[in-house]
Amino acid sequence: MADEKLPPHDIEAEEAVIGSLLIDPDAILKIAASLKPEDFFSETNRVIYQACLSIYQRPNEVINHITVAHELMREDKLEQIG
């Protein structure tokens, strides 16, 4: 059986990005154009980041733990990611 190699990844860095988005409402402005959901190795982090992007695209809505949880519920993905 051949060894499957994983692409380079850093889950802690991904979690730091998500954490920054939840703490700093302006953080998304710095990364939205260059960081795509598919750049995340972790499926959970990918889904959360996509929810943040969806919130960001709506005027007058702020990214925080409450709005992200509501977005994940709206997309029926909250239980999927735990």
ABEGO torsion letter per residue (X at the ends): XBBBBBBBBBAAAAAAAAAAAAABAAAAAAAAAABBAAABABAAAAAAAAAAAAAAABBGBBBBAAAAAAAAAAAGAAAAAX
